């Protein structure tokens, strides 16, 4: 009887030790994203679908506005971050250890929304236009739209740093500015408030490496299996967008605070449209960014777009047939 009890106790202790073995626990990571924008939505869908957990990862998704995500990544406070190629590229040119391993969006979706009395490009001359911050995707997008309208963004308009979407919307309503840049679905709020779309960049499909998953080459070298599983999770998230709309919509509703069904459906349709099964970072997109930086950063003139991304993990999963299997 005593021997039997000892055996039971030994078995119980063995089970506890097995379950508490740190090597069996999910690998803990922190991934940041730069703002409440649909360009970051693939990260949210992956998290909502519990795909990180499926791949043995315990991921904390955190919001770090603007350049804070890149700073935290370089400092080692996070292991991965989602932000734009326009923010990543100058840092890489200056020697920072950052590289993009998956693209979330490889073109711009922005709209220029203006006051009702501005009906043409000629009416835009001399007006004040709001962006989030200089050196960001909104700055790049605004200058591109103004140029496409036949105006010089440095001479014909005043581009002002206003802040996030709600701040720009308030400034537009208060007539502190005459127009502002918005991404979907936020631009609809500006239209509902009386503005109208003067230019839609989504219709141009100009290559531009927008949001993507960024990490360091140091982490890729030291923890390739972790990196591979993160990329695998993101690829599964891309498939989930297409195959499980309810999960994708739940993630969009929670992160973008969308309450109306019609707006949610339109936002999901947009996400499903630009999410690619094989999200390789865009060489043409980085080439466009380098071209835009050439005047103020001489190193951009001779830089190779291939030096700003590491596609090998997507390549491996593609060549193995795994990505194609997600869509069967």
N, C-alpha and C positions, 0 to 999 in steps of 0.2 A: 504493500500500500504506500509506504514511504517512498519507495523507489519510483512508483508510478507518479506520485505527486512531484517528485524531483524532475522527472522527465517532462511533465506538463509545464513546470516552471521554467525549465531550460528552453523548451520549445517557445514559450511565451516571450522570454527574454530575447531569443534569437530573432523572432518576428519583429520585435520592437527595434532591435539593432538594424535589421534589414531595412525597415521602413524609414529609419532616421539616418541612413547612410547618405551623406551629402552628395556623393557621386550620382545618386539616383534622383536627386532633386532637379527640377527644371532650371536651366541656365537663366539667370536674371539679367535683364538688359533695360536700358532706358533709351527710348526713341522719341525725339522731339519733332514737332511740326511748327511751321512759322506763322500760321494764322487760320482763322475760320474761312477758308477758301475751298471751293470744290476741287482745286488743283491738288489739295492734300488728301482728298477723300479716300483714295485707295488704302492708305494707312488705317483710317477709321473702319473701313469695311473689313479689312483683315483682322483687326482687333475685335470687332463686333461678332465676326464669324468664328472666333476662338481658334483661329488657324495657327497663331503663334504657339498656343498650348498644344495643339495637335503635333507640332514639330519640336516639342520639348523645350519651349522657351517661355519664360515668365517675363513678359514685356510690360513695362510701365510707359504709357504714351503720355507725353507732357507737352504743353503749349509754351513755347519760348518765342516771343514776338521778334520780328525783324532779324537782325544779325546775332541775337543772343544764342540761337540754336547753333550757329557755326562756332561761336566762341566757346560754348559748352562742349562741343564735339572736339575741338582742337585741344581744349584743356583736359579732356578725358572724363568729364563729368557725365557725358552721355556716350553711347557707343555708335549710334546712328542718328541721322537727322534728315528731315524732309524739308528742302528749301530750293530756291531757284538756282539755275546755272549762272545767272547774272551775278548773284552774290558769291557763289563758289569760285568762279573763274578768276576774278582779281586776286583773291586770296591765294589761289594756286600759283598764279603768275609771280606772286611775291614770296613763294617758297613754302606756303602752308601745306601740311600733309592732309589734303582732302581730295576725294575722288568720288564720282557718281557711279553707282553700281546698278541702278534701275531707274528708268524714266517713268514718271507718272503722267506727264503731259508735255508734248513736244511742239506745241504752237500756242499762240495767245488767243484768249477768249474774250478779251476786254471790249467794252463799249465806251464810247465817249457820249455821255449824257449832258445835254445843255439846256439852258432856259428856253421857254417857249418862243421867245422873240428871235432867237438865233436859228435861222432857217437854211443857211448856206455857209460855205467856207469863207466867203467874203465877210459875212456877219461876224465871223470868229476873230477877225483881225483886231488886235489890241485888247483882247479879252483875257480874263484871269481863269486859269484852269488848275484844278486841284488833283494832286497825286498823294500817295502815302508819304514817300520819302525819296529824296534824290538817290540815285544809284540802285534803285529797286526795279522789279519787273513793271511796276506801274509807271515809273519814270520812262523806261524804255518804250513801253506800250503807248504812252501819251505822245512822245516825240515821234514815234512811227506813224500814229494816226494823223497828227498835225501835218507831217510830211506828205502822207498819202492824200491829204486834202489840198495839197499845193502850196502850203505855207511853210515858213521857216520857223521851227520851234524855238530858236534862240532870239529871233528878232520880231516875229509877227504876233506872238502871244507871250503872256507871262505865266510860267509854270511855277506853282506854289506848293510847298510841303504843307499838307493839311492834316494828315493822320489817317486813321482807320476808316472803314466804310461808314459807320454811323456819324463820325465827325464830318466827313465829306458831304454826306447827305444833308446834315444840318446847315453846313456852310452854303450849300447850293440853294436850299430853301430860304435861307436868310439873305440871299443875293450877295453874300460876301465873295463868292466866286461865280463865274458865269457858266462853268461846266466842270465836269469831273470824270475820272475814269472809274468804272465799276466792272467787276466780273459777274457772271451769272451765279446765283440768282439775284444777287444784291441790286443789280441795275434796275430790276423791276420795281423796287421800292422807290427809286428816283423817278421812274416814269410815272408811277401812281401818284407821286407828289407833284406832278405837273411838268416834268422835264420830258425830253424826247431824245431818241438815239440819233446822233448825227453821223457816227461812223461805227461799224461793227467789225472788229478785227477777226472774229471767228470766221467770217465769210472769206477772208483772204488766204487762210491756212499758210501763213508765212512761217518757215522753219525757225524755231526758237526753242532752246532747251529750257523749258519752264521748270516746274517742280520735279524733283527726283530724289531718290534715296541716296544719301551721301554718308560715307564713312572715311576712315583713314587707311592708308596702305599699311601702316603699322599693325592695325587691328586685323586686316585681311591676312597679313603674314603670320601673326601670332595665333589667330583664332579662325582659321579658314572654315572649319566645320560650323561654327556659330554663324559666320557670314553666309555660308551656303544655305543654312536652315532659315535664316531671315529672308533671303531672296526667294527660297522655295515657298515660304508663307505668303509673300507678296504675290507671287505668280498664282497661287491658289486663290488669293483674294481677287485677282483680276478675273479668274474664272467664276468666282462667286458672284461678282457684279452681274455677269450675264445670266447665270443659272439660278440665282436665288435673289430676285428683285426685292423681296420683302426684307431680307437682312440688309441689303444695300440701302434701302429707303429708311430703315430704322437708324442706321448709322448717320445718314445725311440729316434726318430730322433732329437727332440728338445734338449733333455738332454745329449745325447751321441754324438751329432753332426754327425750323420750318413747321408751320402749323396747318397750312392749307393743302388739301390733297392735290389740287391742280398744280400748285407751285412745286410740291414734292415730286409729282410725276414728271414734270418738265425738267427738274434738276436731275432726277435719276436718268432720264432719257439722254441728257447731255453727258453725264458721267459714263454711261454705257457706250455712247458714241465715240468717245476719245480714249477709253481704256483699251490698251492693246494686249493680246495674249502673250506676245514676246516683246516686252518693254525695254528694248536696248536703248541706252542713251543715244541721243541724236548727234551724229558728227556734224551734220548740216546746221543743227541748232546751236552747237558750240561755235561753229565757224561764224555764224551770224553775230554771236555775242562778242567774239574776238574782234570782228570787224568794227563793232560799235565802240569797242574800248581802245582801238588803235590810236586815236588822236591824243588820248591822255595817258596811255600806257604803252610805250614803245615796244615792250616785250611781246605785246599781243600781235604785232605785225608778223612775227616769225614763228609764233607758237603753233604747235601741231594739235589740232582738235582731239586727236587720239590720246593725248596725254592727260585728258581731263576726265576720263572714265575707265572703268574696269569691267568689261562685259563677260569675263570668263565664266562666272557662275550661271548666268543665263544661257551662255553657249553650252555649258556642260549639260544642263537640264533639258535644253532643246535637242542636242545631239543624242541624248539617251532616249528620246521619244516621250519623256515625262510631260512636257507642256502640251503636246498634242493629245495625250491621254486624258487630260483634264476636260477636254471639250467633246469627248465621245459619249 
